[in-house]
């Protein structure tokens, strides 16, 4: 588990009123469903020493998609709320970071490909965990103490967990797309009006965690989205320079 994570996790539990007991129970259930696999080795071969795109479903995703289509060979880690528009535009993520609240049909479609699913277990998604049986390549994560087949790389929302994943597997550079962390919620997140307040709280927490990560990671961090402390803000025109 990443150094300092326990303190961050305690704050998340307090701020959101979550239960560590329920998080752990959900992780135990996911562990019982997952099969032994070599997914770790597959992620290492994809990510280590590479430039990686991490894609969220913020307002800027629509503008980012035409750019993403140009870079077919770059490894793409996508939050599950972004995968429907990505797939509709012919972009299949190499890694999907999900707590299984995205579009089920798209998840099933990608689940039949070689894409790797990094499924997060928490107190609110235990009933959805059986869905992992749809995925050919799958790894489990938790916010609590890792054990057996369940990992903890750090992170809170699907998007920032993608960056923490890239950090753990020693990517060289991370470039963010559609990761805006502002007060405007992207249309692809399908957030209900009643959930808007909690969604904005989650985005704020995710941004805070990325800023924390930037203080100690060896990653070179860039964003094409809204500015984040510790990440260099770049334009789409600068991508070719950054990638090489």
C-alpha positions in Angstrom: 0.0 0.0 0.0 1.3 3.4 -0.9 3.0 5.3 1.9 0.6 7.8 3.5 -2.5 6.3 2.0 -4.0 5.2 5.3 -4.3 8.8 6.5 -5.9 9.8 3.2 -8.3 6.9 3.4 -9.3 7.8 6.9 -10.2 11.3 5.7 -12.3 9.9 2.8 -14.2 7.7 5.3 -14.9 10.7 7.5 -15.8 13.2 4.7 -18.2 10.9 2.9 -19.5 8.8 5.8 -18.3 5.6 4.3 -17.8 2.3 6.2 -14.4 0.6 6.2 -16.2 -2.6 7.3 -18.4 -2.5 4.2 -15.4 -1.6 2.0 -13.6 -4.7 3.3 -16.6 -7.0 3.0 -17.0 -5.9 -0.6 -13.3 -6.6 -1.3 -13.6 -10.0 0.3 -16.5 -10.8 -2.0 -14.6 -9.6 -5.1 -11.5 -11.7 -4.1 -13.7 -14.8 -4.0 -15.0 -14.1 -7.5 -11.7 -13.3 -9.2 -9.7 -16.1 -10.7 -5.9 -16.3 -10.4 -4.3 -14.6 -13.4 -1.2 -12.9 -14.8 -2.9 -9.5 -15.1 -0.1 -7.8 -13.1 2.5 -8.9 -15.7 0.3 -7.8 -18.5 -0.1 -4.3 -17.0 3.7 -4.1 -16.4 4.4 -4.9 -20.1 1.8 -2.2 -21.2 2.7 0.6 -18.8 6.3 0.4 -17.4 8.5 3.1 -18.9 5.8 4.3 -21.3 3.8 7.4 -22.0 0.3 6.7 -20.9 -3.0 8.6 -21.5 -5.5 8.6 -18.6 -9.0 9.5 -19.8 -11.9 10.8 -17.7 -15.4 11.9 -18.6 -15.2 15.6 -17.9 -16.6 18.3 -20.2 -13.4 18.5 -22.3 -13.6 14.8 -23.4 -15.7 15.7 -26.4 -12.9 17.9 -27.7 -10.2 15.4 -26.7 -11.7 12.4 -28.7 -10.6 13.5 -32.2 -7.0 13.9 -30.8 -7.1 10.5 -29.0 -8.1 8.8 -32.2 -4.7 9.9 -33.8 -2.6 8.2 -31.2 -3.6 4.6 -31.7 -0.3 3.1 -30.3 -0.3 5.1 -27.0 -1.5 3.1 -24.0 -4.9 4.4 -22.8 -6.3 4.0 -19.2 -9.9 5.0 -19.1 -12.4 5.7 -16.3 -15.5 3.7 -17.0 -17.8 6.7 -17.5 -15.7 7.7 -20.5 -15.7 4.3 -22.3 -19.1 4.6 -24.1 -18.1 7.7 -26.1 -14.6 6.3 -26.6 -15.9 3.0 -28.0 -18.5 4.8 -30.1 -15.5 6.6 -31.7 -13.5 3.5 -32.3 -11.2 3.9 -29.3 -10.8 0.8 -27.2 -9.0 1.5 -23.9 -6.1 -0.8 -23.0 -7.1 -0.6 -19.3 -10.5 0.3 -17.8 -10.6 1.5 -14.2 -14.1 0.9 -12.9 -16.4 0.4 -9.9 -19.0 -1.0 -12.3 -21.3 2.0 -12.5 -20.7 2.7 -16.2 -22.7 1.6 -19.2 -23.1 -2.2 -18.8 -23.5 -2.9 -22.5 -20.2 -1.2 -23.3 -18.5 -2.9 -20.4 -19.6 -6.3 -21.7 -18.5 -5.3 -25.2 -15.0 -4.4 -24.1 -14.9 -7.3 -21.7 -14.6 -9.6 -24.7 -11.5 -7.9 -26.0 -8.0 -8.0 -24.6 -8.6 -4.9 -22.5 -7.7 -5.2 -18.8 -10.3 -4.3 -16.2 -9.2 -2.9 -12.8 -12.4 -3.4 -10.8 -12.7 -1.5 -7.5 -14.7 -2.9 -4.6 -16.3 -0.6 -2.1 -19.2 -0.6 0.3 -21.8 0.5 -2.3 -21.1 -1.9 -5.2 -21.1 -5.4 -3.7 -24.2 -6.4 -5.6 -22.6 -5.5 -8.9 -19.4 -7.5 -8.4 -20.7 -10.6 -10.1 -20.4 -8.6 -13.3 -16.6 -9.2 -13.3 -17.3 -12.7 -14.7 -18.0 -10.9 -18.0 -14.3 -9.8 -18.2 -11.5 -11.9 -19.7 -8.7 -9.9 -18.0 -9.5 -8.6 -14.5 -7.8 -7.3 -11.4 -9.4 -6.2 -8.1 -8.7 -3.2 -6.0 -9.8 -1.8 -2.6 -9.3 1.5 -0.7 -8.7 -0.5 2.4 -6.0 -3.1 3.3 -4.9 -5.1 0.2 -4.8 -8.9 0.5 -4.7 -12.0 -1.7 -5.8 -11.0 -5.2 -7.0 -7.5 -4.1 -4.6 -4.6 -4.6 -4.5 -1.0 -3.4 -2.5 1.4 -5.5 -4.2 4.5 -4.1 -6.8 6.8 -5.6 -10.5 7.5 -5.1 -12.5 8.1 -8.3 -12.0 6.0 -11.4 -10.0 8.8 -13.1 -7.5 9.5 -10.4 -7.1 5.8 -9.6 -6.0 5.4 -13.2 -3.1 7.8 -12.5 -2.2 6.0 -9.3 -2.2 2.8 -11.3 0.2 4.3 -13.8 2.4 5.4 -10.9 2.5 2.0 -9.3 3.4 0.2 -12.6 6.2 2.8 -13.3 4.9 4.6 -16.3 7.3 7.3 -17.6 4.7 10.0 -18.4 1.0 10.5 -17.8 -1.1 12.8 -19.9 -4.7 13.6 -18.7 -7.6 14.0 -21.1 -11.2 14.8 -20.0 -10.0 15.1 -16.4 -11.4 18.6 -15.5 -12.1 18.4 -11.8 -14.1 21.7 -12.0 -17.6 22.7 -11.0 -19.0 21.6 -14.3 -19.9 17.9 -14.6 -19.4 16.2 -18.0 -22.4 14.9 -19.9 -20.9 11.5 -20.2 -20.9 10.9 -16.4 -24.7 10.7 -16.4 -24.9 12.3 -13.0 -28.5 12.9 -11.7 -29.3 16.3 -10.2 -29.8 14.7 -6.8 -26.2 13.4 -7.0 -24.6 16.6 -8.2 -23.3 17.7 -4.8 -21.7 14.4 -3.9 -20.2 14.2 -7.4 -18.5 17.5 -7.0 -17.2 16.5 -3.6 -15.7 13.4 -5.2 -14.1 15.4 -8.0 -12.6 17.7 -5.4 -11.2 14.7 -3.5 -9.8 13.2 -6.7 -8.0 16.4 -7.6 -6.6 16.7 -4.1 -5.2 13.2 -4.3 -3.5 13.8 -7.6 -1.9 17.0 -6.2 -0.7 14.9 -3.3 0.7 12.2 -5.7 2.5 14.9 -7.7 4.6 15.7 -4.6 6.4 12.4 -4.5 5.9 10.4 -7.8 8.6 9.9 -10.4 6.0 10.3 -13.1 6.2 13.2 -15.5 2.7 14.7 -15.2 0.8 16.6 -17.9 -2.8 17.6 -18.4 -4.7 18.7 -21.5 -7.7 19.4 -19.2 -8.0 22.1 -16.5 -4.9 23.0 -14.5 -3.9 20.7 -11.6 -1.2 21.6 -9.2 1.9 19.5 -10.0 0.8 18.8 -13.6 2.1 20.8 -16.5 -0.8 22.2 -18.6 -0.3 21.6 -22.3 -2.2 22.2 -25.5 -3.1 19.5 -28.0 -0.6 21.0 -30.4 2.2 20.1 -27.9 1.3 16.4 -27.7 3.7 15.3 -30.3 6.6 17.0 -28.5 5.6 15.6 -25.1 5.1 12.0 -26.3 8.5 11.8 -28.1 
